[in-house]
């Protein structure tokens, strides 16, 4: 049983892997799990070896082919998903606080995400029972053809540290609805909340081996999982470079892959925008979640007529943001998630200044007297950025905004699309015609018009270019976890010609 997130600070719990609905010891060394607000170690988890991964994957394959799970009807899977969602709702505060202790994001943001999880699982409970095949008209007589969609097998779900349970739900919901089994590997920064989620699934009656968790670093644990011959699909959310390596390794084994990767998303403000609303969207787009989100509106493109005013007002808003204890309801921005990420953000701030960007807000660590060891960074705004600067081209994954001026609509679209990424974009304008024109021209998987950072279980999410492959959420996500089979039936009414099987 995972201990309460409110356990004493000097209590360091040690966890095993979760395989076949039980905690099992691992062969690897233990990794520290640290609270980024205090820098205290509060848990330890295994750095799983190849042998540990093999144990979990073998359990998942066995559960896929034997025992109760293959006999469950779609209605049975749907009932479980609803029951699982209800259990998550019952443990919402616990799950939210575990994530805050892992990654330092605001409690109210993590709590909001957890409250949504039951709706995700209820949604996929409904999709699990929808017809997924077709009956096809044929060019031959005496034959009937239909298609069915079947589960792929064992899914490796590799998740990041910024929203560990929400982004796992994006994979786990459709994977289980379709009848697959899952081996999840959370980030080594945020493993405990995922282990707790797996416990809840077992308590809700999920058969052993259907949902397993291995913990550890990208190598050896992640590599062994991606390369395991019994894994049929890899679903990954994380950095583009890691996604590229996963795609190459999975391709060698001809495994299915879905990748939700990085972004350098443009948040575009035209001169006719509702400026107070746009400023709210700019602040939420880059400083929400401490900027640690793939969809962050990290490139703020502003039409020249409004440029100076937006820079000034955005800098004022950034300086006024309350940085501090993520569990305090008055706090508006928490920590970055790890020492490595903290160092990365500060390094990019230095790079931007060397490249000639003008610092107008932040740019330094934030001092929180009650939490002197916390990994806090002041919300940072750079003005006079050009799109060839590294701060405009590379994903910082932190609370750092790059403000870029543009002349007109064509210039805005050119700058926005001048990136290898294509995850998301925002457009702020008072013109309905312009909103739709620009949305049609932007190379991005999601475009928000006069809003930003909205997602739903009912709508697809994914990117163009280096932002990934495939889509999560919505009805299409279920197709990512199934294989299509074509079935031909001879009704006995045709005349077979053995030398012309298509006749």
Buried (B, 14 or more C-beta within 10 A) or exposed (E): EBBEBEBEEEEBBEBBBBBBBEBBEBEBEBBEBBBBBBBBBBBBBBBBBBEBBBBBBBBBBBBBEEEBBEEBEBEBBBBBBBBBBEBBBEBBBBBBBBBBBBBBBBBBBBBEBBBBBBBBBBBBBEBBEEEBBEEEEEEEEEEEBEEBBBBBBBBBBBBBBBBBBBBBBBBBBBBBBBBBBBBBBBBBBBBBBBBBBBBBBBEBEBBBBBBBBBBBBBEBBBBBBBBBEBBBBBBBBBBBEBBEBBBEBBEEEEBBBBBBBBBBBBBBBBBBBBBEEBBBBBBBBBBBBBBBBBBBBBBBBBBEEBBEEBBBBBBEBBEEBEBBBBBBEEBBBBBBBBEEBBEBBBEBBEBBBEBEBEBBBBBEBBEBEEBEEBBBBBBBBBBBBBBEBBBBBBBBBBBBBBBBBBEEBEBBBBBBBBBEBBBBBBBBBEBEEBBEBBBEBBBBBBBBBBBBBEBEBEBBBBBBBBBBBBBBBBBBBBBBBBBEEEEEEEEEEEEEEEEEEEE
